[in-house]
Amino acid sequence: MKKRSIARTALLVLPAQVGFRALEASLPLLLAYWFGRGDATDVYYFAWAVFAFAGSLVFSMHQDSALVPILAEERIRRPEGLPRLRGSLLAHTWLIGGAIAIVVGAGALGWFRLRYADASFAVAARMVPPFCMYLVVMATRVFFGTMCNVERQFFIQPIASFIGMLANVSILAATHRDGGVAVVPIASLAGEIIAATVLAIYAIRVLGLKTELCLDRPPALMTFARLASSEVGGGAVTRVNPVIDQLMAGLTAVVGGGTMLRYAGDVALLPTSLLQAALLPVLMSHLAEDFARRDIHTIRRTVIKALLSVGGILLAASALLFFVRLPLLRLVFLHGQMDEAGVARMAHLLPYHLVGLAPFGALLVLARAHVATKNGAIMISMGIFNATSNVVFNLILLPLLGLEGLALSTSCVQTAVAILFWFRFEKRLENLRTGAATLTPVPLAVAAKLAEEKESA
């Protein structure tokens, strides 16, 4: 019944994700059509990588994080304290996110001044303020999205994403000729504000999730801070990888090399975007409830079934993308400013990315399994392993294969991380079985209520 519940929910959410997120998935294609490849696009994608790294310090605090199992328990044990807990979480998110945005923005300006000549620096400098504001707004959107997921309201996120992305694309369509690539982060900021507003209104007005802004520090907040710090630290270290890849792509002396590497990677990972949107939030919710009930056997069984399903789907997707890569890339990219040589090089890059597609899916499942069982403490060490492996594989494969070596390096890293995640997951379950991990006892009434909610879902 558990499997059918997860599968049924994911399948119900999938059409909404396919329909509402299609525009979001088309954004790289539109950027290629409007801006092609060149120094300006390389500046944008390097700036994007820098701020994506900073964003991991903010949005990963809520996105499929320890907040899900914590709220699942608080909702049953101490529901009267949830409004102030939500308000404290949101207030601290704004404070921390704002501080990080200011520090990263100042650091980015200094780095861009050293890295770029005057013309490129002018483009990069225009991107810094909207990217800084984007971080805080993105954290707000993810916060309210997580609140909805905890309440098993999975449909509102793709709707909000679509509305925000529609605004994003509309602004770009109207301004890209005059504003150039520097308007991309401005349009992204506008779309993110709209998406966050939609989610906030739905969570507060429709679901009635009261949120009382305060700076209280209840025990649940401190537990979340302890677990989230490890998850954020691990995510932050991992987010260095795109920055390193873009820097090394610049060493190849291929014009637009970083841009082509990014576009090929986006196409390869497209199948995982639907899995992350439709399946993984549902899986996370169920695993968190199983952990609250201390049902270790069900957790392991659910994770194995998810790994087999995700692996099979992504292997089939890899084969399909490999055989249709050239006509597909020509169809979606060979328009506007993108040239034939650039598309041909992306078609050559794509198979190297596809090698790691199924391992990346396994990595995503296992990461959520660790978080759902409150094992986020391993994320820093996993992040260090991830980033170190990326540097090692880059240094080995770049001289051998050039730009293709960077793509293959990413696939090798994903495979290595997935394998290590699995062994550490098995160890975590063994610790839970033998009582080596410290667990808060679950009252029988709470367990019964959780089981009743699971049956009714």
Secondary structure, 3 states (H helix, E strand, C coil): CHHHHHHHHHHHHHHHHHHHHHHHHCHHHHHHHHHCCCHHHHHHHHHHHHHHHHHHCCHHHCCCCCHHHHHHHHHHHCHHHHHHHHHHHHHHHHHHHHHHHHHHHHHHHHHHHHHCCHHHHHHHHHHHHHHHHHHHHHHHHHHHHHHHHHCCCCCHHHHHHHHHHHHHHHHHHHHHHHHHHHHHHHHHHHHHHHHHHHHHHHHHHHCCCCCCCCCCCCHHHHHHHHHHHHHHHHHHHHCHHHHHHHHHHHHCCCCCHHHHHHHHHHHHHHHHHHHHHHCHHHHHHHHHHHHHCCCHHHHHHHHHHHHHHHHHHHHHHHHHHHHCHHHHHHHHHCCCCCCHHHHHHHHHHHHHHHCCHHHHHHHHHHHHHHHHCCCHHHHHHHHHHHHHHHHHHHHHHHHHHCHHHHHHHHHHHHHHHHHHHHHHHHHHHHHHHHCCCCCCCCCHHHHHHHHHHHHHC
